[in-house]
Each structure stands twice: as structure tokens, then as C-alpha cells.
Amino acid sequence: MIETIINKYKNKSFLISYSGGLDSTVLLHQFLKIKKKVPQIKIRAIHINHNLTFHSKEWVQHCKNTCLIHKIPLIIENIHVDKNEKNLEEKLRIKRYTIIYKHLFLNEILLTGHHMNDQCETFFLSLKRGSGPTGLSGMSFKTILGSKTIIRPFLNTTKKTLSSWAYHKNLKWIEDFSNSNINYDRNFIRKKIIPVLEKKWPFFLNNCLRAMNICQEETALLKNLLHEKINNYIKFDGSLNVKTLKNMQKELATALIRHWISLKTIKMPSYKNIQCIYYQMLFSRKDANPKIILKTNEIRRYKDSLYFIKTQPSLKNQFLFWHDVNYRLTLPNTLGYLVQDKNGVALPKPKNNQLINIRFQYEDNILILGRNKKRKIKKIWQEKNIPPWLRNQIPLLFYNNIFVSALGVFVVNMNNIHKETWTITWKNDFFSKENCSFSFY
């Protein structure tokens, strides 16, 4: 299998997730064996020290020694968490993959030592969580995360086979005694559940793998069908048109919502969250502003569309003073910066004694240029189609306490008090941001 991977990706480099345990040790040494035949392939290794046991430093040294002997570049990273945290295994997995992802080169493939037993354990964990076909599909042989690739060469190989190979080659590896602690869900399944099933049904692991492969095929088929259909409902700005979803069968509507979220490269929300999105977003009042929080992101509805946005800290109470307009003013929340140049919007020029300041909240009535009547700023935001969550992210220009402009949106009518003008540009990608990295959260 590894030779097949090397032949298929011969122009790539490989980063091996190397814990020092049996599985990753076999993976590393099988690659080293093939490298003797194909010396041009490039291999690096990464070891994540979870710092959960006093043996951790010994394991780090073991990995260093092995990689030094075989002249393999090794990355060492540390994770520090509270051992008593809930869902410790999941949190460690997320932290581990987040770190590894950052170290992966664009032309590099991540290899892990996951095997058939791991796959079966994952199946049972998914059952425990009440997962559907996607969750029951388990790990894929190949996974695309953002712009990078993970391959698991041993998914069709049992732990017993890997162990036999390691003993035959006289390999040395780390024994993590925490793997015997059945307080961890995966260890409980490994020690207490699977041995009983295998004793009763010797082919259970193979049949479990077959069931997962069927789930993968069904999921892939559904994904392809939804991918064709979803284009009819996604607008030019990436939002999802929910007006038509309300009138279709619930199962299809929720499937389309799930698929739309899957395009955002985040961990898929739970079944319960998808149901909340369906009922609260599609069937709430037309003037409501519902919100579903998904870790560091949000699903929001505005008018007849669903928006997927990254949660930003509120800037309502922030003040920024622009003391020297010869230098650009950097804005918070990665909103870019303001600069005085010839390409900007023409605005009334401040008087010498006026302090130029930026705010992000205003609640009064205003008269904007081109109008003859004041309106509440909320009505103007609505008229300009600015969703509620963007309104306190737009820089508002003031001279002392005089509101001058919502930059990029409108200019306040100042009754010709300021006859001279100057130009300001808001340099940003505020209305077209797209996060191209993968979030494990």
C-alpha cells in the first residue's frame, strides 16, 4: 500500500505523524525501507508531546534518537491541557491536528498510522454519539483538509498484522500505559467491547469495516447529488437562499443546509444544531434576527438568506483617534486600515482644532447627502442592505463629536459647514473575506 502511495504521489513530500508507538513506528520504518529503493522521496516526522505523563520526555527523546539515526528531520511540539477536562480525547485530537496542519507544506502529504482496529473503535464512538451515515463512515483512506491532504495507509490492516511485522523486524517502540485506562471511551471500547465481539465473531472487524465503507459510498453519492442541487440555492455572496427551502421536504432541506455548511471547511455541526438551524432560521418571524453559534462561527439569517460568518468581537465601545493623517490608521478585528490618498471618497475636511476619531456605534437620527429628511441610522443600514452583524464593524468617522461618514456606505449632510474636502480610503477586504484554511473546531 505504501509503495502505491509513493508511486501515485512521487512528486510529493511526506510528513509522518510519529508518536513513537507501534503503529507510527511501523509506518516510519516501512517508508524508510522503500526510501532505500526510491531515494528521491522526502520524509519528515512530527511528534506531539501531550505532557500527560512523566514518561513524556522519555518518549520525546526516543523519537529524537530514532529520527537522528535515520537522518529524518523531526518537529517536536507540546500540548498543555488540564487532565480533568471533559472530552479530553477530542480536545487533544483537535489541538494535535491543528498544530500538524500548520506545519504541513503545501506539497506535503500527512501520513498517520491509523489501522482497522482504530476504524472500528471510531465506529463505536460514532454510535455512542448517535451519528448518522456520515459519522458512521469513520476515517477515510484519504482526507482533504482545506488545501492539504491526509492519507492513512493502514486502514485495511489489523493491529495484529502491524504488531507481527514490528516483532519480525525487531523494532523498538513506546508503550503508552495510559492506553489501558478504560476511563477513556476509546480505551474502553478497545479493551472491553471489541475483544468480546471478536471472540464471538472472528470476522467482526472486517464486517465492521465493510459497513463503514458502505456508509462512505452512500455519503459520497449523497454529497455529489447535493453538490449539484445546492448551486440553485447559493447566492453570489455565498449565502443560502432559504425562501425556497421552506417549501420543500424537511429531510431534503436539512441535507442542503448540512451540505452548505460543509463547504465552509469546518467540523460538521451536530444533528441537533442542524435541526435548530432548520426550525429557528427558516420559520422564525421575517423581522427576527436569529443566530446559531458554532464554536467560533455563527449562522445568521438576514431577510431571505442564511449567512455563515466568523464571530467577531464587538467594537461598539471602541474609540480610535487619528492624530496624524500622514500615517495610516490600523483598524481592529482585521478590518484593514484608513489612509489619506487621492483614490478615496471625498469628504468634508476637518478644521485644525477638530480631533479626527473613529467609532463603531451610533444610534441617533441623521441626514445623509442627497436626502431632505432625517432617518434613524437603523433604517439607513437596512436600506443599504447592511446585515446587523456587520453594522458595528464599519468605521464611523467623527470630527470631535460630529458624525461625518460611515466609510464606504454613506456621507452625512453637514450643511456646507466644511467647504474644503479631502479623500480617505478604507483599505480592506471586509465585504469579500473568505477563510481558506481548515478549522478543526
Residue pairs with C-beta under 8 A, 6 or more apart in sequence:
1 153
1 154
1 156
1 157
2 27
2 30
2 31
2 34
2 153
3 34
5 109
5 111
5 151
5 153
6 34
6 38
6 41
9 109
10 38
10 41
11 107
12 107
12 108
12 109
13 41
13 42
13 43
13 44
13 105
13 107
13 108
13 109
14 31
14 41
14 42
14 43
14 44
14 108
14 109
14 110
14 111
15 43
15 44
15 45
15 46
15 100
15 103
15 104
15 105
15 108
15 109
15 110
15 111
16 24
16 27
16 28
16 31
16 43
16 44
16 45
16 46
16 111
17 24
17 45
17 46
17 48
17 100
17 110
17 111
17 112
17 113
18 24
18 25
18 27
18 28
18 45
18 46
18 47
18 63
18 67
18 74
19 47
19 48
19 59
19 63
19 113
19 174
19 176
20 47
20 59
20 62
20 63
20 66
20 173
20 174
21 113
21 173
21 174
21 175
21 176
22 113
22 159
22 162
22 163
22 166
22 173
23 113
23 114
23 115
23 118
23 154
23 159
23 162
24 112
24 113
25 66
25 113
25 166
25 171
25 172
25 173
25 174
26 113
26 154
26 162
26 165
26 166
26 171
27 111
27 112
27 113
27 153
27 154
28 45
28 66
28 70
28 72
29 169
29 171
30 165
31 41
31 43
31 111
32 43
32 70
32 72
34 41
35 41
35 43
43 72
44 72
44 73
44 74
44 75
44 108
45 63
45 67
45 72
45 73
45 74
45 75
46 74
46 75
46 76
46 77
46 100
46 103
47 59
47 60
47 63
47 74
47 75
47 76
47 77
48 77
48 78
48 79
48 96
48 99
48 100
49 56
49 57
49 59
49 60
49 76
49 77
49 78
49 79
50 56
50 79
50 81
50 92
50 96
51 78
51 79
51 80
52 83
52 178
53 176
53 177
53 178
55 176
55 177
59 174
59 176
60 76
62 172
62 174
63 74
63 76
64 74
64 76
66 72
66 172
67 73
67 74
68 74
75 103
77 99
77 103
79 92
79 95
79 96
79 99
81 88
81 91
81 92
81 95
85 91
88 184
89 184
89 185
89 186
94 440
94 441
97 145
97 440
98 440
100 110
101 145
101 146
101 148
101 437
101 438
101 440
104 110
104 148
106 147
106 148
108 148
109 149
109 150
109 151
110 148
110 149
110 150
110 151
111 150
111 151
111 152
111 153
112 150
112 151
112 152
113 152
113 154
113 162
114 139
114 152
114 154
114 155
115 154
115 155
115 157
115 158
115 159
115 162
116 154
116 155
116 156
116 157
116 158
116 159
116 205
116 206
116 209
117 158
117 159
117 190
117 194
117 205
118 139
119 138
119 139
119 155
119 208
119 209
119 212
120 194
120 204
120 205
120 208
120 209
121 186
121 189
121 190
121 194
122 138
122 139
123 136
123 138
123 208
123 211
123 212
124 189
124 193
124 194
125 185
125 186
125 189
126 135
126 136
126 138
127 136
128 185
129 135
130 271
131 271
132 271
133 215
133 218
133 219
133 222
134 215
134 219
134 268
136 211
136 212
136 215
137 212
137 215
137 216
137 219
138 212
138 215
138 216
139 152
139 155
140 152
140 216
141 151
141 152
141 153
141 155
142 149
142 150
142 151
142 152
143 149
143 150
143 151
143 152
145 265
145 438
146 265
146 436
146 437
146 438
147 436
147 437
147 438
148 438
154 162
155 209
156 209
158 205
166 173
178 184
178 187
179 187
179 190
180 187
180 191
181 187
182 188
182 191
182 192
194 204
194 205
197 204
198 204
198 205
201 207
222 255
223 259
223 262
226 255
226 256
226 259
227 259
229 256
230 256
230 259
230 260
230 263
233 240
233 241
233 244
233 245
233 256
233 260
234 240
234 241
234 260
235 241
235 305
238 307
238 308
238 434
239 302
239 305
239 306
239 307
239 308
240 256
240 257
240 260
240 305
240 306
241 304
241 305
242 281
242 282
242 301
242 304
242 305
242 306
243 304
245 253
245 256
245 257
245 282
246 253
246 282
246 283
250 278
253 278
253 282
254 274
254 275
254 278
257 274
257 277
257 278
257 306
258 268
258 269
258 274
260 306
260 308
261 268
261 269
261 274
261 299
261 308
262 268
264 297
264 308
264 435
265 435
265 436
265 437
265 438
265 439
266 294
266 295
266 297
266 438
266 439
266 441
267 295
267 439
267 440
267 441
269 277
269 294
273 292
273 294
276 292
277 292
277 299
277 306
280 290
280 292
281 290
281 292
281 299
281 301
281 306
284 290
284 301
288 301
289 300
289 301
289 302
289 388
290 300
290 301
291 298
291 299
291 300
292 298
292 299
293 311
295 439
295 441
296 310
296 311
296 439
296 441
297 308
297 309
297 310
297 311
297 439
298 308
298 309
298 310
298 311
298 389
299 306
299 307
299 308
300 306
300 307
300 309
300 387
300 388
300 389
301 307
302 387
302 388
307 387
307 389
309 389
310 433
310 435
312 333
312 389
312 393
313 332
313 333
314 392
315 332
315 333
315 360
315 361
315 392
315 393
316 360
316 361
316 392
317 361
318 332
318 359
318 360
319 357
319 358
319 359
320 329
320 331
320 332
320 357
320 358
320 359
321 355
321 356
321 357
321 358
322 329
322 338
322 356
322 357
322 358
323 355
323 356
325 340
325 356
325 422
326 340
328 337
328 338
328 339
328 427
329 337
329 338
329 339
329 358
330 337
331 337
331 338
331 358
331 395
331 428
333 393
335 393
335 395
335 428
335 430
336 426
336 427
336 428
336 429
336 430
337 426
337 427
337 428
338 358
338 395
338 407
338 424
338 425
338 426
338 427
339 424
339 425
339 427
340 422
340 423
340 424
340 425
341 423
341 425
342 423
343 423
343 425
344 423
344 424
344 425
344 426
345 405
345 407
345 408
345 411
345 423
345 424
345 425
346 421
346 422
346 423
347 397
347 404
347 405
347 411
347 421
347 422
347 423
347 424
348 404
348 414
348 417
348 418
348 419
348 420
348 421
349 418
349 420
349 421
349 422
350 356
350 399
350 418
351 399
351 418
354 399
354 400
354 402
355 399
355 400
356 397
356 398
356 399
357 398
357 399
357 400
358 395
358 396
358 397
358 398
359 395
359 396
359 398
360 392
360 393
360 394
360 395
360 396
361 392
361 396
362 377
362 396
362 403
363 377
364 377
364 403
365 374
365 375
365 376
365 377
366 374
366 375
366 377
366 380
366 403
366 412
367 373
367 374
367 375
367 412
367 413
368 375
368 380
368 410
368 411
368 412
368 413
369 410
369 411
369 412
369 413
370 413
371 413
380 410
381 388
381 391
384 409
384 410
386 394
386 409
390 430
393 430
394 406
394 407
394 408
394 409
394 430
395 406
395 407
395 426
396 403
396 405
396 406
396 407
397 403
397 404
397 405
397 406
397 407
397 424
398 404
402 414
403 412
404 411
404 412
404 414
405 411
405 412
407 424
407 426
408 426
408 430
